[in-house]
Amino acid sequence: MKAINQYVVVSKIKNVDKKIGGLVITAATDTEGAVSRGRVVSAPDAYDQLEEGFVVRYLTNGGWDIDHEGEVYRVLRLSDVLLVE
């Protein structure tokens, strides 16, 4: 599978529950869940700032899920990627 044009393929990184002041904040109760993390699986060759294996933060509501060989990946527009960790 290879990303082309202005798209990038990521595998989702599961959000870990965080503890703040004795309260456990889960993904279901996180009101600031507008941004998710993912590991780049494929990026277009013309875009050298993203490489396979990079961890990125992206808009949670951006892109769509695809099933490839039994794995679920997220296809994003490059503009949905906010930062590289």
N, C-alpha and C positions, 0 to 999 in steps of 0.2 A: 504494500500500500504506500502510495507516495502523494503527498500534498502538492497541489499545483496552484497557480495564480496567486490570489490573495488569501489563501486558507492555510491553517495549521491544524494538525491532528494532535490531541493530547489524551493521555490516560488520566482519569481523575485520581486525585490523592484524597483519601478519606479524611475528613475533618476530625480532629481529635477533640474530645470533650475537654473544656478548660475549667479550672476552678478559680473563682474570683470571690474573695472575702468569705470563703466557706460555702458558696453556692456553686453548683455544678451547672455550667452553661453547655448544653448540647446543641447539635446542629439544628434540632427541631425548635429550640427556644432562642436561638441566636437571631436577634432582630437586625443585626448588622451583616447578615449573610449574603450580601450583594456580590461578594467576591469569593471565588473558589480557587483552589490550587490544582495544578496538573503538571504532569511530566511530558515534555514534548516527545512525540513518537515520530512525527514527520513534519518538516517545514519546507517551503519552496527553496530551490537552490539559489534563486536570485536574491533572497533575503538572508544575508549572512549573520544577522544579529541573533537569530534563533538556530540552535542546533539540537540534534537528537540528544535527549537526556537532561536538557535544561529544565529547571522547575520554574513555572510561570504562575502568575496570578491573573485571572481573567474574570470577566463579568459572568455571573452565574446564569443569568437569563440569556446570554449570548450563545449563538451556535445551536447545534443539534447533535443528538446521539446517533451513532451508527454501530451496528454489530458486524464485526469482521473476525472470522474464524473463531467464533465463540467468545470473543472479548468485546466489551462495550467501550467505545472511544467517543470523544467529543470533537466535532469539527467546528472550528472557530474562524471567524474573519480575523485577519491580523489586527484590525482596529479594536477587537474585543479583548486583546491581550494588553494588560495594563502595565505589567513589569516583569522583569526576569530577576529571580532571586540569586 
